[in-house]
């Protein structure tokens, strides 16, 4: 029962994320046709659509040196954890302790209360409540059911497009070893052979350190042009190329 509960919870969370993105797309499409028009990026910023990706956002800020002191501290922490992996768990607990002591200054001065904004209770529309408390079988008219079906179909179409993108990336990875593109596969084979020899003669921590420092390099060392490996991967063939 507990496994089923967490599985249903993850499905509900994923569905809510897709529904929120669909609502943002509808609002952005409408506001783009008004005068003066608003760009989609403005609507996404106003709706805070990426609030659930706070970890990715924090990593992006670290890698782009938005806060140089934080990035330098992350470099030092990353170097220490790679060189001394036995300190990972103590460092995690120490980090949680430091964060808790830092937030002690901002502790609530009054008992916690029900936050309707956190649960989006003030944004529930009458149609959502009517759909939630509808009977089974439904007692609504065919027009309302058709409208609900169209909304569900649009969300399902977006989910299908995302799944299709994931499948395309998997097909490109498979194309590296099945010789669909002989030149790309030959280059990948040479890279794997050289990487195997290099990793065999170098310490395990060295490639991890180089990769981490490369991802967190300063913006002056970055370029707006996509990296060569990313460009190479995007040009690999997939099964969508064989579809009519």
Buried (B, 14 or more C-beta within 10 A) or exposed (E): EEEEEEEEEEEEEEEEEBBBBBEBBEBBEEBEEEEEEBEBEEBBEEBEBEEEEEEEEBBEEBBBBEEEEEBEEBBEEBBEBBEEEEEEEEEEEEEEEEEEEEEEEEEEEEEEEEEEEEEEEEEEEEEEEEBEEBEEEEEBEEEBEEEBEEBEEBBEEBBEEEEEEEEBEEBBEBBBEEEBBEEBBEEBEEEEEEEEEEEEEEEEBEBBBEEBEEEBEEEEEEEEEEEEEEEBBEEBBBBEEEEE
